[in-house]
């Protein structure tokens, strides 16, 4: 599962190179689904950003993981630390 913003970021490069169809096929093969962050997402994301100091894309990752009760996959130390502080398990390798 990934946030809509995360999936959009993943697809930018393939879209630029004319390979968006291959990227979306790979995401489907991996069963990566788009998280529904809900109607109150703007407020929750604002609170996450204000409280953690993380950039908004990282806040989207945290929000999606919390909503899905899922692990966070990252190699970013700040995101990993924030996820652990919020009680989320981090897969970093």
C-alpha positions, 0 to 999 in steps of 0.5 A, a space after each residue: 500500500 502506498 499513498 497517492 502522492 507516493 505513487 505519483 512520485 514513483 510514476 513521474 520518471 516512467 511517465 517522462 520516458 514513455 514507460 508509464 504502462 510498464 510502471 503501472 503493470 509492475 505496481 499491479 504485479 506487486 499488488 501495490 494499492 493506493 491508500 485512501 487517506 480519507 477526507 480529513 487527510 489535509 488536516 491530518 497531514 498538516 498535523 503530522 508535518 507540524 509535529 514531525 518536521 518531515 516533508 509532506 511526502 514523508 508525512 503521506 507515507 506515515 499516514 498511509 502506514 498508520 491507516 493500514 496498520 502496515 510497516 514503513 519501508 524506507 532507508 530515510 533515517 528521519 522518516 524511520 525515526 518518526 515512524 518508530 516514534 509513532 509505534 510503526 515497524 520499519 523495514 529499512 533494508 
